[in-house]
């Protein structure tokens, strides 16, 4: 069975890079070797692998990669740390118009 991996690299400037591959070990070596001069990681080497997750379906891996790329650095760090409660807290909508903050009968906003 072939696996696909979504991975996070920590760059030497402390930024995080998210990618997808079918061979994590090879891909990390390529990043560190500077194989692609236009790559985000090229000027931020060395990089280290700090997280990966495997998938059996390439489309699932690609969708998860796209999702992670939209996450804040703080949320990615929570994933790296395995702090799923923090991920949940960072995922909650804080917008005052969110349904969770609808007004009660006195016109005051209450959290459900």
C-alpha positions as CSV (number, residue, x, y, z in Angstrom):
1,X,0.0,0.0,0.0
2,X,1.3,3.4,-0.9
3,X,1.3,6.2,1.6
4,X,1.2,10.0,1.1
5,X,2.4,12.3,3.8
6,X,1.6,15.8,4.9
7,X,4.7,17.2,6.7
8,X,5.8,20.3,8.5
9,X,9.3,21.5,8.5
10,X,10.8,24.0,10.9
11,X,13.2,26.4,9.1
12,X,16.3,28.0,10.5
13,X,14.4,31.3,10.8
14,X,11.8,29.5,13.0
15,X,9.2,29.7,10.2
16,X,7.1,26.6,9.4
17,X,6.7,25.0,5.9
18,X,3.9,22.6,5.0
19,X,4.2,20.2,2.2
20,X,3.0,16.9,0.8
21,X,5.0,14.0,-0.6
22,X,5.0,10.2,-1.0
23,X,8.5,9.9,0.5
24,X,9.1,12.1,3.6
25,X,12.8,11.1,4.1
26,X,13.7,11.9,0.5
27,X,11.8,15.1,0.5
28,X,13.4,16.4,3.7
29,X,16.9,15.6,2.2
30,X,15.9,17.5,-1.0
31,X,14.9,20.5,1.1
32,X,18.1,20.5,3.0
33,X,20.2,20.0,-0.2
34,X,18.6,23.0,-1.8
35,X,17.4,21.0,-4.8
36,X,14.9,23.6,-5.8
37,X,16.4,27.1,-5.8
38,X,13.0,28.9,-5.9
39,X,11.5,26.9,-3.0
40,X,10.5,28.7,0.2
41,X,13.0,26.6,2.2
42,X,16.0,27.2,0.0
43,X,17.2,30.3,1.8
44,X,16.0,29.0,5.2
45,X,18.1,25.9,5.5
46,X,18.7,23.7,7.4
47,X,15.2,22.5,8.0
48,X,14.0,19.9,10.4
49,X,11.0,17.6,10.2
50,X,8.7,18.4,13.2
51,X,5.5,16.7,12.1
52,X,4.0,14.3,9.6
53,X,0.8,12.4,9.0
54,X,0.3,9.6,6.6
55,X,-2.7,9.1,4.3
56,X,-3.6,6.2,2.0
57,X,-5.4,8.5,-0.5
58,X,-3.5,11.3,-2.3
59,X,-6.5,13.6,-2.4
60,X,-6.9,13.4,1.4
61,X,-3.3,14.3,1.8
62,X,-3.6,17.3,-0.6
63,X,-6.8,18.5,1.1
64,X,-5.1,18.3,4.6
65,X,-2.1,20.2,3.3
66,X,-4.2,23.0,1.9
67,X,-6.1,23.2,5.2
68,X,-2.8,23.4,7.2
69,X,-1.4,26.1,4.9
70,X,-4.3,28.3,6.0
71,X,-3.6,27.8,9.7
72,X,-1.8,30.3,11.9
73,X,1.7,29.5,13.1
74,X,0.3,29.2,16.6
75,X,-2.3,26.6,15.5
76,X,0.4,24.6,13.5
77,X,2.6,24.6,16.6
78,X,-0.3,23.2,18.7
79,X,-0.5,20.4,16.1
80,X,3.2,19.8,16.3
81,X,2.9,19.6,20.1
82,X,-0.1,17.3,20.0
83,X,-2.1,19.9,21.9
84,X,-5.5,19.1,20.4
85,X,-7.4,21.2,23.0
86,X,-5.3,24.2,22.0
87,X,-6.2,23.5,18.3
88,X,-9.9,23.5,19.3
89,X,-9.6,26.7,21.2
90,X,-7.8,28.4,18.3
91,X,-10.4,27.1,15.9
92,X,-13.4,28.7,17.7
93,X,-15.0,31.7,16.1
94,X,-14.5,34.8,18.2
95,X,-16.6,37.1,16.0
96,X,-19.2,39.0,18.0
97,X,-21.9,38.1,15.4
98,X,-21.3,34.4,15.8
99,X,-24.4,32.4,16.8
100,X,-22.7,31.5,20.1
101,X,-22.9,35.1,21.2
102,X,-26.6,35.8,20.3
103,X,-28.5,38.2,22.5
104,X,-30.6,36.9,25.4
105,X,-34.1,38.3,26.3
106,X,-32.6,41.4,28.1
107,X,-30.7,42.4,25.0
108,X,-27.4,41.4,26.6
109,X,-25.0,39.1,24.8
110,X,-24.5,35.7,26.5
111,X,-22.3,32.8,25.7
112,X,-24.1,29.5,25.3
